[in-house]
């Protein structure tokens, strides 16, 4: 995933301490939002794989979701689909392995 972040601040008129505080706050929110996106991606991929939602998995793949991510049990979405015997999801994830 690529993120484009634009921040416009009139640095000339701001004291240095205020600029540093603003920078720290900005990077905190960027880090928080990136972590949130990763968390949502993991949950979406695992849920779709475990419940056999092939259309959702296809959409996630088209959007560039990383299917090599792992859950707390160190399982990939393909492993979750296999555990719940979702053969169509396993086939889709096997066919699209390494394609990005």
KALIN-V718775 format. One record per residue. N is the residue number from 0. RES is the residue in one letter. PHI is phi in whole degrees, 0 to 359 (* if undefined). Layout:
[[N/RES/PHI] [N/RES/PHI]]
This chain:
[[0/X/*] [1/X/243] [2/X/244] [3/X/246] [4/X/240] [5/X/238] [6/X/226] [7/X/247] [8/X/221] [9/X/275] [10/X/290] [11/X/296] [12/X/269] [13/X/256] [14/X/294] [15/X/301] [16/X/299] [17/X/294] [18/X/296] [19/X/295] [20/X/297] [21/X/296] [22/X/296] [23/X/297] [24/X/297] [25/X/299] [26/X/291] [27/X/297] [28/X/291] [29/X/296] [30/X/297] [31/X/297] [32/X/291] [33/X/295] [34/X/294] [35/X/295] [36/X/298] [37/X/296] [38/X/297] [39/X/295] [40/X/297] [41/X/300] [42/X/296] [43/X/297] [44/X/296] [45/X/293] [46/X/294] [47/X/298] [48/X/293] [49/X/292] [50/X/261] [51/X/74] [52/X/277] [53/X/295] [54/X/297] [55/X/292] [56/X/299] [57/X/298] [58/X/295] [59/X/298] [60/X/297] [61/X/296] [62/X/278] [63/X/93] [64/X/296] [65/X/276] [66/X/273] [67/X/263] [68/X/293] [69/X/234] [70/X/266] [71/X/298] [72/X/266] [73/X/63] [74/X/256] [75/X/274] [76/X/303] [77/X/296] [78/X/296] [79/X/294] [80/X/299] [81/X/295] [82/X/298] [83/X/264] [84/X/56] [85/X/264] [86/X/296] [87/X/295] [88/X/292] [89/X/298] [90/X/297] [91/X/299] [92/X/291] [93/X/289] [94/X/295] [95/X/261] [96/X/292] [97/X/84] [98/X/262] [99/X/193]]
